[in-house]
Amino acid sequence: MRRLLPAGGRTRVLIPGGLALAAVATAGVLIARAAGGPSTSADPDTERSQPPATVSAPPAPRGTSTSPEPADLDGPERELAARLSSFEITGCRGATTEAAAPGDPADPRAAGVQAALRCVPGVAASGTPPADVLVLGYIDEAAVASDAARRAAAIVDVGSCEAGQTSTEAYLLPSRRTGTFVCQAAPGRFAAYWTIDSERVAFVAQSDDPAGLITWWRGFDPL
């Protein structure tokens, strides 16, 4: 059992070999804007008061988009994009028809995938975020499990994801979310694929900095 201790007291436990991995869910980020009451200033010539300063609108709740959806998204892609937290992930474009070399972790094509998006991660609290994140939406939990098993079978487990090695692992969050974590190490590239089984989604992120990517992943809460 390997225990990861990110900043803020959150804990995620990785257990290699497909066993359970416990984690503390990422604490929500509260962004509050304090604004003083409107004030006026007298015009020395006209003795008229200036209009009150404009007060900024409160930030949108987590999980809601603050910008129009890209026009190139089809129906399933739009539904998938609407579920994502705009604090954690943004700038999504359709990726369902993208193609990659067979065996490439970033290939969105798999049985049961009904929508795929390629998005930009938000500002990270720590670690090294990837250049982009591939988001996969499946038709049901059976499709998630099937694709995760296919990806796990395609690699040779030689160590642990925490150590930047090729491995298949599993995790369990206090929110009762569970999933599979498959990482592939290659010269100059570390790719991570993980699922959130109950939400019927998976994510793929790649980096040349395995430790930085794992640290970023600890705090990444996209739904």
Secondary structure, 3 states (H helix, E strand, C coil): CEEECCHHHCCEEEEECCCCCEECCCCCCCCCCCCCCCCCCECCCCCCECCCCCCCCCCCCCCCCCCCCCCCCCHHHHHHHHCCCCCCEEEEEECCCCCCCCCCCCCCCCCCEEEEEEEEECCCCCCCCCCCEEEEEECCHHHHHHHHHHHHHCCCCCCCCCCCCCEEEEEECCCCCEEEEEEEEECCEEEEEEEEHHHCEEEEEEECCHHHHHHHHHHCCCC
